[in-house]
Amino acid sequence: MPKTKAKKVATRQAIRIQQAHATPIVPTTEVVRKAAQKRRQKTGLAGFVSEFPWLSGILSVLVVAGLLSVLYSNHLLFFAGAASVDPCAWAKHSSSPAPAGAKIVRSYDSAPPACVTTSGLYEATIHTARGDIVLVLDQQLAPITTNNFVFLATHHFYDGLTFHRVEKGILQGGDPYSANPADAAKVGTGGPGYTIPDEYPKGSTVYALGSLSMANAGPGTTGSQFFIATANDTYLQPKYNYFGHVTQATLPIAQKMQKGDKILWITISYDPNGAPGGA
């Protein structure tokens, strides 16, 4: 006898109920193992980030921002793009040593722009194994020379160079060739790839004990080499850009330096409230 429509519906419903009860509600051993393994892989920071994926974006931004800050504050050439926001940032803030492993540029196509302020006190500290030599710069007396020295120092040009000439009351350094022993024969002839104008003093009296001047090979050849008078050098002709002096407290360190002693690095400090030349 044929089934009625009601009986067919009842039969199908009975089959569905039977199948539902036949499906296991407890995970198999393999499912449990994989779930446990997945939990173990996401412990610690990785697990935390997996729970809060938006944190990975924030952490990435913070890491990149920190790196950019270090590169910008140290005026590194390969980060010149950010420096273009303020091309004179190097002249308005105190500097810090270059990060370990940073590439140092020792040759430029042209002299730096005029960025050193006319007011405020600029001091340079030459760090050496024998102690620190502190230089007081005078940007009002020699603005171009001071600007050039501050630029090279803040861009780590002098890091690792040596005092290649120590004689007759002269302590001279700043030749990029002195960074490489293979260039020993050239030491004394090097520069930054450009020259700056002469800013000669009016007389030789400025070359007294402790004075700071730029070395040169004649008119129009001033670049990166500088010298400190470790004795009275007033016998010199007024043909060297004079732009500062060594502090009395650190002059004995300069007088102890020997030929070949290394300039570890030079840091520049800037006090907007100070007087140019320490006057």
Buried (B, 14 or more C-beta within 10 A) or exposed (E): EEEEEEEEEEEEEEEEEEEEEEEEEEEEEEEEEEEEEEEEEBEEEEEEBBEEEEEEEEEEEEEEEEEEEBBBBBBBBEBEEEBEEEEBBBBEBEBBBBEEEBEBBBEBEEBBEEBBBEEBBBBBBBBBEBEBBBBBBBBBBBBBBBBBBBBBBBBBBBBBBBBBBBEEBBBBBBBBBBBEEEBEEEBBEBBBBBBBEBBBBEEBEBBBBBBBBBBBEEEEBBBBBBBBBBBEBBEBEBEBBBBBBBBEEBBEBBBBBEEEBBBBBBBBBBEEEBEBBBE
